[in-house]
Amino acid sequence: MDLSHSLFLLNASLNRHLNNDHYGQLELEERANFSRSRRSIERSDEQLQRESVKEPEAKSA
């Protein structure tokens, strides 16, 4: 194996490694965004439930 072939293989290996890091980071960001969205939806649901409980109480008062 000559030097240029070795450098080509090293470069290809580094590119694969960097791409894996890049996609891994993107996946982490997507998961974080999903978690934030889910928490936001859960808070909205809780707020709606609190408001729906308050309405019958207000009508009966």
C-alpha positions as a printed NumPy array, in Angstrom:
array([[  0.   ,   0.   ,   0.   ],
       [  1.528,   3.318,  -1.025],
       [  1.347,   6.597,   0.854],
       [ -1.342,   8.209,  -1.329],
       [ -3.633,   5.205,  -0.846],
       [ -3.039,   5.308,   2.922],
       [ -3.872,   9.021,   2.992],
       [ -7.012,   8.384,   0.94 ],
       [ -8.183,   5.736,   3.418],
       [ -7.371,   7.982,   6.384],
       [ -9.294,  10.854,   4.814],
       [-12.302,   8.63 ,   4.113],
       [-12.236,   7.36 ,   7.692],
       [-12.079,  10.902,   9.094],
       [-14.956,  12.005,   6.857],
       [-17.113,   9.113,   8.09 ],
       [-16.253,   9.962,  11.683],
       [-17.089,  13.66 ,  11.232],
       [-20.358,  12.835,   9.475],
       [-21.32 ,  10.491,  12.298],
       [-20.603,  13.24 ,  14.838],
       [-22.626,  15.716,  12.795],
       [-25.646,  13.43 ,  12.506],
       [-25.323,  12.427,  16.142],
       [-25.455,  16.093,  17.127],
       [-28.465,  16.657,  14.885],
       [-30.235,  13.709,  16.502],
       [-29.521,  15.098,  19.968],
       [-30.918,  18.48 ,  18.926],
       [-34.034,  16.861,  17.44 ],
       [-34.606,  14.89 ,  20.632],
       [-34.181,  18.046,  22.733],
       [-36.635,  19.947,  20.518],
       [-39.12 ,  17.091,  20.746],
       [-38.812,  17.017,  24.533],
       [-39.369,  20.776,  24.761],
       [-42.397,  20.536,  22.472],
       [-43.84 ,  17.643,  24.45 ],
       [-43.402,  19.516,  27.743],
       [-45.036,  22.589,  26.234],
       [-48.016,  20.518,  25.081],
       [-48.279,  18.861,  28.492],
       [-48.301,  22.282,  30.189],
       [-51.017,  23.466,  27.811],
       [-53.086,  20.357,  28.571],
       [-52.68 ,  20.918,  32.305],
       [-53.739,  24.553,  31.93 ],
       [-56.816,  23.529,  29.938],
       [-57.722,  20.945,  32.574],
       [-57.404,  23.526,  35.351],
       [-59.587,  25.958,  33.418],
       [-62.21 ,  23.305,  32.671],
       [-62.368,  22.436,  36.386],
       [-62.756,  26.12 ,  37.298],
       [-65.679,  26.679,  34.893],
       [-68.185,  24.33 ,  36.607],
       [-67.118,  25.714,  39.988],
       [-67.781,  29.264,  38.768],
       [-71.204,  28.277,  37.375],
       [-72.227,  26.546,  40.626],
       [-71.12 ,  29.501,  42.758]])
